[in-house]
Amino acid sequence: MAKNFSEQISDVKVTLNRLNQVKKSDCKTGSFFKDSLLKWSELNFRKDFIDYVAEVREISETLPQILLHQDVLVQSLLKRFTFEYKNSVEALFDLLEALSRDVGKEFIKYFPETLIKFECLINEGIGHEPEILKQLFTCFARLCKLLHEELSCDIPGTLQITKNLRMHKSMNIRSFTVQGLGMILRRATQIQISKGILHVLREIESDAGKQELRTCDFNAGSRYLSERVMKCESAGAFLAEAVRGAAHGLHSISIKIFTVLFDPDAEFLADSHLFEVTNEMLRQVCSFGQRGKLGILWDTLLGAIRTNLQSEKSNKNKLIYHMKLLSMMVKHNNGSTVENFVPIFEVFELTLELHCIPKIVNHDDSIQQILFELILNICDTHNVLYGPSTRPIKMTDRPARWLRLISIASSHSIVNYLKCLNERARLQNPAALNLLKIFTSVCLVKFFEELSDIGIATASESCRILLEHGWVDREFLVGNEIICRKTIDILQMHESCVHPLSVLWGVVRLAPFCMEFEACHTIVESILDYTLRKLENSQKEKELTEDEDIKPAFAILVAGLQALLTLHEHSNVNSRCADAICPHLFMRVFRISSLYSGPLICAAKLLESQQILNRSTIFLKTTIPENFVGLTSSNRHVRYANLKYLSVLKVNKKEKSWMVVKDILSKFCMLNAHDPGKSSNILSNLKQYEVMLQAISRSLGSSTIPNQSIKLITSACIGALHIKLSSLWPFIISTLGNLLNMYAEAREVFTFHLEETQLHCILELGNKKESKIMNLDVETNETQLKEFIALQINQIEYGVNPW
């Protein structure tokens, strides 16, 4: 099967192995050029090549003749490196390499012109011919090997004459070029290596400045960025090729290059592109290297970090540079090249011990962020359960030594770090869960000292994640006196509004983790009662949905219900509080929250709790709402919350008609539980939905439905029309039609809904803005905390949890 260009170009390998296969002793005529000319005269009978042979035959009979007329021979060859000679370039490349071997070191004077001809040949179209590209860069590599002593004596000069090929717009050309140049840098002295690296860094910087002055159109910024990235990539690839060794390892002299890069002097550190180039080099090294074969790299990097930390001349810039490199090395290829995590842990702990002084770190978030980033990368790549690379010491023993970072870091950095850990912990990353378990209490103490609302909220989410995955008990913070005292103080002062509601919200969610059952239940009950009274008063005065001021109260309501849910789901305590508050609480929550999914979902989960359900005296028959707007809402989460709450209410088993009603509500609840349009298994789900709708239709046709429930079922049916799956609409419309034909109550509800919808559309057109009733979406310029709280109150249809 024919290969496309990408497949052919990927097969091209520029190798230096066995380049000079013909030894001088095996040369028949005493000249490599003469031998090659005779060979190709017999193999190539194209007119252009025959003309070339006739032109040079008389001046290339012997080696002395060739040396005497070398200028003519070289120029005669180079002028034929054009696209029209593309069918003869293999012979021309071979002749050029043979001629360079005859001329020897003196060929260095022709090398710049040769590279210009190569570049012109590529630009004329040879770049699209994989086989010719292979021949060209094989010749280039042979020339580099032949002239390596001369080229390595002046690395900046060598880089200057190869710049156009190294910085070529084609990634393949750049890659082939640096493969040939890698050997030259390996042969250079330490001083020349330093000069060479400094040269490529200045190339990026100087060209970037020219680009900024030269471009002024709309796309100038993006072109400058892409050019800068390309040059950093090329420089990194050049260094990576220089250190590449055999069998996925490193060359023995790579330590010279690593020493320059990992222990840079002030001039190197001052260059803004040093990290980008070094990081690109390490990325490519990690792509071809294998664990166990990169010992030189790790020893040099970790040794340089230790030396810098213990030196009297240690400085912040070098520390940041080292930590960023270490972090990225751990991150590259998911840590597959990390040979042993223990030295990394030791260097990190040494950094905390010797350099992380509070007065320095607190004034520089950059150090904090890099250290936190290193922890997160270790967390991603190190498997806490199966860590053979750590030998006897597991990562579970190490985080306790890293707590110093929490004590000296700013709350802002800690909050960002906790958010990242929470994301990983939700995915059941064992290392992240272990870190959360150790860090959460220490972070909370700091957040309480600074009264950080977003910090307390983030830590409360961490506690819930740990509890959900079984890593802690519910009362795991009870032993922390500072957290317990601060929590109780804030909760007891909730009516006086001393603390911001955003702080109270996080503390209420945190209460179950740091208080005994009875004390927590009592204080949360009083907070809920106060909040419900406030909402009920607002309801009497004006519509809740039109008042932005009541959103914080709903947030506290949700937090309190979540706290009760945590208490009852994770405690084995029989409490009089549960009997006293729950029935009364549910009724009040349902009356006040028909348009808010958050409180209703929490109330429904509480009802589902076996401990409460056995005591519940709330029956579906007596809980029919006066207003059915929640069931017909365009917000799927609101519909689901209302249906979920109603479907978990008790029904007297002797009243079979109400059992049918509950079954119908349960099916409508399942229909609204997920967005069917986003399902990966939509055909299977569609069949299940059709079966449920058919079952609902049969239940309505074959059973006697209580008149009290007709409005309820009709509203649920109208709400189902909002489901974004048109293939279900015929079944829903058929069921709705049967209800309208059979019951006057259904027609009344349907007429009312049409009138409300018409009024809503008129208001929409008049105000030219979206209604705030259904979605309670947040403004784009609000903080993440407000966004998270808003989604806890009432999730929007396509809302995403920012935490």
Buried (B, 14 or more C-beta within 10 A) or exposed (E): EEEEEEEBBEEBEBEBEEBEEEEEEEBEBEBBBBBBBBBBBEEBEEEEBEEBBEBBEEBBEEBEBBBEBBEBBBEBBBEBBBBEBBEBBBBBBBBBBBBBBBBEEEBBEBBBEBBBBBBBBBBEEBBEBBEBBBBBBBBBBBBBBBBBEBBBBBBBBBBEBBBBBBBBEBEBBBBBBBBBBBBBBBBBEEEBBBBBBBBBBEBBBEBBEEBEEEBEEEEEEEEBEEBBEBBBBBBBBBBBBBBBBEEEBBBEBBBBBBBBBBBBEEEBBEBEBBBBBBBBBBBBBBEBBEBEBBEBBBBBBBBBBBEBBEEEEEEEEBBBBBBBBBBBBBBBBEBEBBBBBBBBBBBBBBBBEBBBEEEEBBEEBBBBBBBBBBBBBBBBBBBBEEBEBBEEEBBBEBBEBBBBBBEBBBBBBBBBBBBBBBBBBBEEBBBBBBBBBBBBBBBBBBBBEEBBBBBBBBBBBBBBBBBBBEBBEBBBBBEBEEBBEBBBEBBEEBEEEEBEBBBBBBBBBBBBBBBBBEEBBBBBBBBBBBBBEBBBEBBEEEEBBEBEEBBBBBBBBBBBBBBBBBBBBBBEEEBEBBEEBBBEBBBBBBBBBBBBBBBBBBBBBBBBBEBBBEEBEBEBBEBBBEEBBBBBBBBBBBBBBBBBBBBBBBBEEEBEBBBBBBBBBBBBBBBBBEBBEEEEEBEEBBEEBBEBBEEBBEBBEEBEBBEBBBBBBBBBBBBBEBBEBEEBEEBBEEBBEBBBEBBEBBBEBBEBBEEEEEEBEEEEEEEEEEEEBBBBBBEEEEEBBBBBBBBBBBBBBEBEEEB
